Amino acid sequence: MLSLTSKVAVLFGQSLDDQAVAEVVSDIERVSAGLSQKIWQKIMLLQELSTTMEAGATVPQDGAKTAVPVTD
């Protein structure tokens, strides 16, 4: 969805010779790339948490901080 939004903005911007439009298109591309990166980062964290939970978490030592998994 983010990629499509970015590509539509580029296609629209190509038909106009306005500097402001070019800047907005650039901003849209930058924002969509940043959001995509954050989404993939969160997916990787969830996969890592899932793998850790499947492997069986060890009991933490005294004073160690632990993450509590969220379930439905």
N, C-alpha and C positions, 0 to 999 in steps of 0.2 A: 504494500500500500504506500509506504514511504517512497519507494523507488518510482512508482507510477506518478505520484504527486510531483516529484522532482523532474521527471521526464516531461510531463505535461507543461510544467512551468517553463522548461527550456524551449519546448516547441512553440509555446505562446510568445516567449520573449524574442525568438528569432525573427518573428514577423514585424517587430517594432524596433525602431532605431532610437529609443529613448534610454538615456543613461540611468535614469531612476528605475526603469523596468529591469535593466540589466543587473543593477544592484540588488533588487528584490529577488530576482531569480537566483542570484548567487547566494543570498541569505537563505532562501528556501532549500537549496542544495546542501548548504552547510548544516542547517538545522536537521534536515532529514538524515544526513549521514551521522550526525551526533546521536540522534535518537536511535537509529539502527544499531550503532555501536553499544549504546547503553542496554538496549533490549537483549542483544546477544550476550553481553556480559552477565545479565541477570539469568538468562537461560543456562549459561555455563555454571553459575553458582548453584542453581537449583539442581542441575545434574550431579554436581559434585556432592551436594548435600544428600541427594537420593542414594548415590553410590555409598556414601559413608554410612547412612542408615541401614542399607541392605547388608553391608559388611558387618554390622553390629558395632555399636559405639562402645568404647571402653568407659569404665567408671573414672571420672576425673579425680585428680588428687586434691587434697584439701587446699582451699584458696584458689583453685583454678576456675576460670570463667567458662561457662558452657553456653551453647546456643540451644534453645528449646525449639524443636520443630513445630511448625503450625500444621494442623490437620483439619480436615473438614468436619 
